């Protein structure tokens, strides 16, 4: 059973520094999304980024667009992995 959250409640997304850098460098995400990535909290080898479910959906759209328009197969695979991580985080929650 998924955890229910309000539309303004933030949920954690775990990413590596490299994944965060790829999002910042290769997507056209809005500044508020990128700023959240830049101020992420370090937890071991990962960083914890807090987003609303709407923000996660928006960020994932930008990651998918970057992957779909990528000419470099290795970069495309890395972006696809980020997409899957965001999608997995989204699927843990339901809006109230």
NORCORFEN-V223136 format. One line per field, one symbol per residue. ss: DSSP state (H for helix, E for strand, L for the rest). burial: 1 if it has 16 or more other ideal C-beta (glycine too) atoms within 10 Angstrom, else 0. A space follows every 10 residues. Layout:
ss: ???
burial: ???
This chain:
ss: LLEEELLLLL EEEEELHHHH HHHHHHLLLL HHHHHHHHLL EEELLEEEEE ELHHHHHHHH HHHHHHHHLL LLHHHHHHHH HHHHHHHHHH LLEEEL
burial: 0000100000 1011100011 0110011010 0011011001 0000011010 1110110111 0111011001 0000000110 0110110011 001000
